[in-house]
Amino acid sequence: MIPIEKAFGITVRKLRTRLGLSQEDFADKAGIHRTYVSAIELGKVQVSIAVAMKLAMALEVSVAKLWTDVEKAMRSST
């Protein structure tokens, strides 16, 4: 099973690209720095609940949907 940070990053990147957003545009929409988005997508950081909420809002999904997709990504890696 892949680490949750990696699964979270994969999920965020997948949803971001579906919206056709660059990392920079997505970061602006979420109110976070672009380099932080990069670190998230690479699975290098653990995000807080507050940041997860900002990301979900910018991705136009619920936090529940975001975490469901993360769980699926973790399970599909086994």
N, CA, C and O atoms as a printed pandas DataFrame, in Angstrom:
     atom_number atom_name residue_name chain_id  residue_number  x_coord  y_coord  z_coord
0              1         N          MET        A               1    0.849   -1.180    0.000
1              2        CA          MET        A               1    0.000    0.000    0.000
2              3         C          MET        A               1    0.894    1.242    0.000
3              4         O          MET        A               1    1.889    1.304    0.721
4              5         N          ILE        A               2    0.526    2.219   -0.812
5              6        CA          ILE        A               2    1.320    3.453   -0.850
6              7         C          ILE        A               2    0.997    4.322    0.362
7              8         O          ILE        A               2   -0.095    4.225    0.921
8              9         N          PRO        A               3    1.929    5.160    0.767
9             10        CA          PRO        A               3    1.670    6.061    1.897
10            11         C          PRO        A               3    0.502    6.999    1.591
11            12         O          PRO        A               3    0.263    7.361    0.439
12            13         N          ILE        A               4   -0.209    7.377    2.629
13            14        CA          ILE        A               4   -1.378    8.239    2.462
14            15         C          ILE        A               4   -0.995    9.582    1.829
15            16         O          ILE        A               4   -1.773   10.146    1.059
16            17         N          GLU        A               5    0.187   10.091    2.146
17            18        CA          GLU        A               5    0.619   11.375    1.559
18            19         C          GLU        A               5    0.738   11.257    0.037
19            20         O          GLU        A               5    0.359   12.167   -0.700
20            21         N          LYS        A               6    1.265   10.132   -0.413
21            22        CA          LYS        A               6    1.417    9.898   -1.853
22            23         C          LYS        A               6    0.045    9.755   -2.509
23            24         O          LYS        A               6   -0.203   10.335   -3.567
24            25         N          ALA        A               7   -0.845    8.987   -1.884
25            26        CA          ALA        A               7   -2.198    8.803   -2.418
26            27         C          ALA        A               7   -2.954   10.126   -2.461
27            28         O          ALA        A               7   -3.689   10.399   -3.410
28            29         N          PHE        A               8   -2.771   10.941   -1.430
29            30        CA          PHE        A               8   -3.418   12.253   -1.399
30            31         C          PHE        A               8   -2.922   13.115   -2.550
31            32         O          PHE        A               8   -3.716   13.756   -3.239
32            33         N          GLY        A               9   -1.613   13.130   -2.756
33            34        CA          GLY        A               9   -1.023   13.927   -3.837
34            35         C          GLY        A               9   -1.483   13.475   -5.207
35            36         O          GLY        A               9   -1.794   14.300   -6.066
36            37         N          ILE        A              10   -1.529   12.171   -5.416
37            38        CA          ILE        A              10   -2.001   11.624   -6.694
38            39         C          ILE        A              10   -3.438   12.055   -6.943
39            40         O          ILE        A              10   -3.799   12.445   -8.054
40            41         N          THR        A              11   -4.251   11.980   -5.900
41            42        CA          THR        A              11   -5.664   12.343   -6.024
42            43         C          THR        A              11   -5.836   13.824   -6.330
43            44         O          THR        A              11   -6.623   14.194   -7.201
44            45         N          VAL        A              12   -5.105   14.666   -5.618
45            46        CA          VAL        A              12   -5.193   16.113   -5.861
46            47         C          VAL        A              12   -4.776   16.433   -7.296
47            48         O          VAL        A              12   -5.454   17.198   -7.984
48            49         N          ARG        A              13   -3.671   15.855   -7.747
49            50        CA          ARG        A              13   -3.203   16.119   -9.107
50            51         C          ARG        A              13   -4.240   15.673  -10.145
51            52         O          ARG        A              13   -4.505   16.390  -11.110
52            53         N          LYS        A              14   -4.819   14.496   -9.942
53            54        CA          LYS        A              14   -5.819   13.986  -10.882
54            55         C          LYS        A              14   -7.026   14.923  -10.964
55            56         O          LYS        A              14   -7.490   15.255  -12.055
56            57         N          LEU        A              15   -7.520   15.338   -9.821
57            58        CA          LEU        A              15   -8.682   16.230   -9.811
58            59         C          LEU        A              15   -8.334   17.610  -10.382
59            60         O          LEU        A              15   -9.141   18.215  -11.088
60            61         N          ARG        A              16   -7.132   18.100  -10.074
61            62        CA          ARG        A              16   -6.704   19.416  -10.592
62            63         C          ARG        A              16   -6.607   19.396  -12.113
63            64         O          ARG        A              16   -7.065   20.320  -12.784
64            65         N          THR        A              17   -6.012   18.346  -12.647
65            66        CA          THR        A              17   -5.850   18.284  -14.105
66            67         C          THR        A              17   -7.188   18.106  -14.809
67            68         O          THR        A              17   -7.371   18.582  -15.930
68            69         N          ARG        A              18   -8.124   17.421  -14.155
69            70        CA          ARG        A              18   -9.480   17.304  -14.736
70            71         C          ARG        A              18  -10.134   18.670  -14.897
71            72         O          ARG        A              18  -10.911   18.896  -15.825
72            73         N          LEU        A              19   -9.808   19.576  -13.982
73            74        CA          LEU        A              19  -10.353   20.933  -14.074
74            75         C          LEU        A              19   -9.569   21.801  -15.060
75            76         O          LEU        A              19   -9.977   22.920  -15.370
76            77         N          GLY        A              20   -8.448   21.282  -15.546
77            78        CA          GLY        A              20   -7.633   22.027  -16.499
78            79         C          GLY        A              20   -6.855   23.166  -15.868
79            80         O          GLY        A              20   -6.534   24.153  -16.529
80            81         N          LEU        A              21   -6.554   23.023  -14.582
81            82        CA          LEU        A              21   -5.842   24.079  -13.871
82            83         C          LEU        A              21   -4.347   23.773  -13.788
83            84         O          LEU        A              21   -3.947   22.634  -13.543
84            85         N          SER        A              22   -3.536   24.798  -13.993
85            86        CA          SER        A              22   -2.109   24.663  -13.730
86            87         C          SER        A              22   -1.919   24.660  -12.220
87            88         O          SER        A              22   -2.826   25.027  -11.474
88            89         N          GLN        A              23   -0.735   24.244  -11.771
89            90        CA          GLN        A              23   -0.465   24.298  -10.334
90            91         C          GLN        A              23   -0.587   25.724   -9.810
91            92         O          GLN        A              23   -1.102   25.954   -8.716
92            93         N          GLU        A              24   -0.111   26.669  -10.596
93            94        CA          GLU        A              24   -0.160   28.072  -10.165
94            95         C          GLU        A              24   -1.593   28.571  -10.040
95            96         O          GLU        A              24   -1.951   29.194   -9.040
96            97         N          ASP        A              25   -2.416   28.299  -11.050
97            98        CA          ASP        A              25   -3.817   28.719  -10.988
98            99         C          ASP        A              25   -4.557   28.032   -9.843
99           100         O          ASP        A              25   -5.362   28.652   -9.147
100          101         N          PHE        A              26   -4.271   26.742   -9.660
101          102        CA          PHE        A              26   -4.891   25.996   -8.574
102          103         C          PHE        A              26   -4.469   26.552   -7.216
103          104         O          PHE        A              26   -5.300   26.710   -6.322
104          105         N          ALA        A              27   -3.189   26.847   -7.063
105          106        CA          ALA        A              27   -2.693   27.413   -5.811
106          107         C          ALA        A              27   -3.383   28.736   -5.504
107          108         O          ALA        A              27   -3.782   28.987   -4.367
108          109         N          ASP        A              28   -3.520   29.579   -6.521
109          110        CA          ASP        A              28   -4.214   30.864   -6.333
110          111         C          ASP        A              28   -5.656   30.632   -5.893
111          112         O          ASP        A              28   -6.149   31.295   -4.980
112          113         N          LYS        A              29   -6.323   29.693   -6.543
113          114        CA          LYS        A              29   -7.722   29.398   -6.227
114          115         C          LYS        A              29   -7.870   28.854   -4.803
115          116         O          LYS        A              29   -8.851   29.146   -4.120
116          117         N          ALA        A              30   -6.887   28.060   -4.362
117          118        CA          ALA        A              30   -6.933   27.462   -3.030
118          119         C          ALA        A              30   -6.384   28.392   -1.946
119          120         O          ALA        A              30   -6.600   28.160   -0.756
120          121         N          GLY        A              31   -5.684   29.429   -2.355
121          122        CA          GLY        A              31   -5.111   30.363   -1.382
122          123         C          GLY        A              31   -3.870   29.820   -0.690
123          124         O          GLY        A              31   -3.611   30.116    0.476
124          125         N          ILE        A              32   -3.102   29.014   -1.433
125          126        CA          ILE        A              32   -1.839   28.489   -0.898
126          127         C          ILE        A              32   -0.733   28.729   -1.920
127          128         O          ILE        A              32   -1.009   29.098   -3.061
128          129         N          HIS        A              33    0.502   28.524   -1.520
129          130        CA          HIS        A              33    1.637   28.787   -2.404
130          131         C          HIS        A              33    1.813   27.657   -3.416
131          132         O          HIS        A              33    1.546   26.497   -3.104
132          133         N          ARG        A              34    2.259   27.993   -4.620
133          134        CA          ARG        A              34    2.423   26.995   -5.677
134          135         C          ARG        A              34    3.414   25.901   -5.294
135          136         O          ARG        A              34    3.207   24.732   -5.618
136          137         N          THR        A              35    4.484   26.276   -4.611
137          138        CA          THR        A              35    5.455   25.252   -4.232
138          139         C          THR        A              35    4.863   24.275   -3.213
139          140         O          THR        A              35    5.266   23.113   -3.158
140          141         N          TYR        A              36    3.917   24.743   -2.417
141          142        CA          TYR        A              36    3.231   23.856   -1.474
142          143         C          TYR        A              36    2.345   22.879   -2.237
143          144         O          TYR        A              36    2.266   21.705   -1.877
144          145         N          VAL        A              37    1.679   23.351   -3.286
145          146        CA          VAL        A              37    0.882   22.462   -4.138
146          147         C          VAL        A              37    1.786   21.382   -4.727
147          148         O          VAL        A              37    1.419   20.207   -4.742
148          149         N          SER        A              38    2.941   21.766   -5.202
149          150        CA          SER        A              38    3.883   20.801   -5.759
150          151         C          SER        A              38    4.272   19.756   -4.721
151          152         O          SER        A              38    4.281   18.560   -5.014
152          153         N          ALA        A              39    4.591   20.198   -3.522
153          154        CA          ALA        A              39    4.973   19.275   -2.450
154          155         C          ALA        A              39    3.821   18.339   -2.087
155          156         O          ALA        A              39    4.040   17.161   -1.806
156          157         N          ILE        A              40    2.603   18.862   -2.093
157          158        CA          ILE        A              40    1.421   18.030   -1.821
158          159         C          ILE        A              40    1.285   16.964   -2.894
159          160         O          ILE        A              40    1.135   15.781   -2.586
160          161         N          GLU        A              41    1.338   17.381   -4.154
161          162        CA          GLU        A              41    1.150   16.447   -5.256
162          163         C          GLU        A              41    2.253   15.392   -5.330
163          164         O          GLU        A              41    2.028   14.292   -5.837
164          165         N          LEU        A              42    3.427   15.719   -4.835
165          166        CA          LEU        A              42    4.530   14.755   -4.809
166          167         C          LEU        A              42    4.497   13.869   -3.564
167          168         O          LEU        A              42    5.323   12.968   -3.421
168          169         N          GLY        A              43    3.542   14.125   -2.661
169          170        CA          GLY        A              43    3.412   13.320   -1.455
170          171         C          GLY        A              43    4.492   13.575   -0.428
171          172         O          GLY        A              43    4.826   12.699    0.370
172          173         N          LYS        A              44    5.037   14.785   -0.452
173          174        CA          LYS        A              44    6.150   15.119    0.438
174          175         C          LYS        A              44    5.710   15.750    1.754
175          176         O          LYS        A              44    6.529   15.918    2.658
176          177         N          VAL        A              45    4.438   16.101    1.877
177          178        CA          VAL        A              45    3.955   16.774    3.087
178          179         C          VAL        A              45    2.645   16.153    3.557
179          180         O          VAL        A              45    1.911   15.538    2.784
180          181         N          GLN        A              46    2.376   16.331    4.839
181          182        CA          GLN        A              46    1.087   15.980    5.403
182          183         C          GLN        A              46    0.307   17.276    5.541
183          184         O          GLN        A              46    0.787   18.232    6.152
184          185         N          VAL        A              47   -0.883   17.312    4.982
185          186        CA          VAL        A              47   -1.671   18.544    5.040
186          187         C          VAL        A              47   -2.583   18.543    6.258
187          188         O          VAL        A              47   -3.002   17.493    6.745
188          189         N          SER        A              48   -2.877   19.732    6.730
189          190        CA          SER        A              48   -3.819   19.878    7.839
190          191         C          SER        A              48   -5.242   19.736    7.313
191          192         O          SER        A              48   -5.483   19.762    6.106
192          193         N          ILE        A              49   -6.160   19.588    8.228
193          194        CA          ILE        A              49   -7.578   19.515    7.853
194          195         C          ILE        A              49   -7.994   20.809    7.155
195          196         O          ILE        A              49   -8.760   20.778    6.192
196          197         N          ALA        A              50   -7.495   21.935    7.636
197          198        CA          ALA        A              50   -7.840   23.229    7.033
198          199         C          ALA        A              50   -7.356   23.307    5.589
199          200         O          ALA        A              50   -8.076   23.802    4.722
200          201         N          VAL        A              51   -6.151   22.827    5.323
201          202        CA          VAL        A              51   -5.630   22.846    3.960
202          203         C          VAL        A              51   -6.402   21.858    3.092
203          204         O          VAL        A              51   -6.690   22.153    1.932
204          205         N          ALA        A              52   -6.740   20.695    3.636
205          206        CA          ALA        A              52   -7.543   19.722    2.875
206          207         C          ALA        A              52   -8.875   20.351    2.456
207          208         O          ALA        A              52   -9.356   20.118    1.347
208          209         N          MET        A              53   -9.459   21.140    3.340
209          210        CA          MET        A              53  -10.720   21.817    3.014
210          211         C          MET        A              53  -10.511   22.844    1.909
211          212         O          MET        A              53  -11.323   22.926    0.986
212          213         N          LYS        A              54   -9.436   23.630    1.984
213          214        CA          LYS        A              54   -9.133   24.607    0.933
214          215         C          LYS        A              54   -8.943   23.915   -0.416
215          216         O          LYS        A              54   -9.430   24.390   -1.441
216          217         N          LEU        A              55   -8.233   22.793   -0.402
217          218        CA          LEU        A              55   -7.991   22.049   -1.636
218          219         C          LEU        A              55   -9.291   21.513   -2.211
219          220         O          LEU        A              55   -9.544   21.634   -3.410
220          221         N          ALA        A              56  -10.115   20.920   -1.356
221          222        CA          ALA        A              56  -11.394   20.374   -1.818
222          223         C          ALA        A              56  -12.268   21.469   -2.425
223          224         O          ALA        A              56  -12.885   21.266   -3.471
224          225         N          MET        A              57  -12.320   22.613   -1.779
225          226        CA          MET        A              57  -13.123   23.721   -2.305
226          227         C          MET        A              57  -12.587   24.176   -3.661
227          228         O          MET        A              57  -13.364   24.425   -4.583
228          229         N          ALA        A              58  -11.277   24.283   -3.784
229          230        CA          ALA        A              58  -10.672   24.698   -5.051
230          231         C          ALA        A              58  -10.875   23.641   -6.136
231          232         O          ALA        A              58  -10.951   23.966   -7.321
232          233         N          LEU        A              59  -10.963   22.379   -5.724
233          234        CA          LEU        A              59  -11.190   21.282   -6.671
234          235         C          LEU        A              59  -12.675   21.087   -6.981
235          236         O          LEU        A              59  -13.050   20.271   -7.823
236          237         N          GLU        A              60  -13.504   21.855   -6.280
237          238        CA          GLU        A              60  -14.954   21.815   -6.482
238          239         C          GLU        A              60  -15.541   20.442   -6.156
239          240         O          GLU        A              60  -16.436   19.944   -6.839
240          241         N          VAL        A              61  -15.001   19.846   -5.082
241          242        CA          VAL        A              61  -15.516   18.577   -4.566
242          243         C          VAL        A              61  -15.666   18.706   -3.055
243          244         O          VAL        A              61  -15.100   19.609   -2.438
244          245         N          SER        A              62  -16.428   17.799   -2.473
245          246        CA          SER        A              62  -16.532   17.783   -1.017
246          247         C          SER        A              62  -15.269   17.160   -0.431
247          248         O          SER        A              62  -14.535   16.448   -1.116
248          249         N          VAL        A              63  -15.033   17.440    0.831
249          250        CA          VAL        A              63  -13.902   16.813    1.511
250          251         C          VAL        A              63  -14.123   15.301    1.540
251          252         O          VAL        A              63  -13.173   14.529    1.413
252          253         N          ALA        A              64  -15.362   14.886    1.706
253          254        CA          ALA        A              64  -15.675   13.452    1.715
254          255         C          ALA        A              64  -15.279   12.801    0.395
255          256         O          ALA        A              64  -14.702   11.714    0.392
256          257         N          LYS        A              65  -15.581   13.451   -0.722
257          258        CA          LYS        A              65  -15.217   12.926   -2.049
258          259         C          LYS        A              65  -13.696   12.859   -2.179
259          260         O          LYS        A              65  -13.153   11.878   -2.687
260          261         N          LEU        A              66  -13.024   13.892   -1.724
261          262        CA          LEU        A              66  -11.564   13.921   -1.792
262          263         C          LEU        A              66  -10.980   12.728   -1.038
263          264         O          LEU        A              66  -10.127   12.016   -1.569
264          265         N          TRP        A              67  -11.433   12.505    0.193
265          266        CA          TRP        A              67  -10.895   11.408    0.998
266          267         C          TRP        A              67  -11.313   10.044    0.461
267          268         O          TRP        A              67  -10.551    9.083    0.572
268          269         N          THR        A              68  -12.503    9.942   -0.116
269          270        CA          THR        A              68  -12.927    8.684   -0.735
270          271         C          THR        A              68  -11.993    8.341   -1.890
271          272         O          THR        A              68  -11.591    7.189   -2.047
272          273         N          ASP        A              69  -11.650    9.335   -2.691
273          274        CA          ASP        A              69  -10.728    9.114   -3.807
274          275         C          ASP        A              69   -9.319    8.761   -3.316
275          276         O          ASP        A              69   -8.628    7.951   -3.934
276          277         N          VAL        A              70   -8.902    9.368   -2.211
277          278        CA          VAL        A              70   -7.597    9.036   -1.632
278          279         C          VAL        A              70   -7.597    7.575   -1.187
279          280         O          VAL        A              70   -6.645    6.837   -1.440
280          281         N          GLU        A              71   -8.664    7.174   -0.531
281          282        CA          GLU        A              71   -8.763    5.780   -0.076
282          283         C          GLU        A              71   -8.729    4.812   -1.261
283          284         O          GLU        A              71   -8.079    3.769   -1.193
284          285         N          LYS        A              72   -9.425    5.156   -2.340
285          286        CA          LYS        A              72   -9.397    4.318   -3.549
286          287         C          LYS        A              72   -7.986    4.238   -4.121
287          288         O          LYS        A              72   -7.552    3.168   -4.548
288          289         N          ALA        A              73   -7.272    5.349   -4.135
289          290        CA          ALA        A              73   -5.902    5.368   -4.651
290          291         C          ALA        A              73   -5.002    4.467   -3.804
291          292         O          ALA        A              73   -4.136    3.771   -4.335
292          293         N          MET        A              74   -5.206    4.484   -2.510
293          294        CA          MET        A              74   -4.412    3.636   -1.618
294          295         C          MET        A              74   -4.708    2.163   -1.881
295          296         O          MET        A              74   -3.794    1.339   -1.928
296          297         N          ARG        A              75   -5.959    1.843   -2.049
297          298        CA          ARG        A              75   -6.357    0.442   -2.266
298          299         C          ARG        A              75   -5.924   -0.065   -3.640
299          300         O          ARG        A              75   -5.573   -1.236   -3.785
300          301         N          SER        A              76   -5.947    0.795   -4.635
301          302        CA          SER        A              76   -5.599    0.351   -5.986
302          303         C          SER        A              76   -4.102    0.113   -6.147
303          304         O          SER        A              76   -3.668   -0.493   -7.126
304          305         N          SER        A              77   -3.331    0.580   -5.206
305          306        CA          SER        A              77   -1.875    0.416   -5.295
306          307         C          SER        A              77   -1.408   -0.935   -4.761
307          308         O          SER        A              77   -0.232   -1.276   -4.888
308          309         N          THR        A              78   -2.307   -1.697   -4.172
309          310        CA          THR        A              78   -1.891   -2.987   -3.597
310          311         C          THR        A              78   -1.966   -4.103   -4.595
311          312         O          THR        A              78   -1.651   -5.247   -4.267
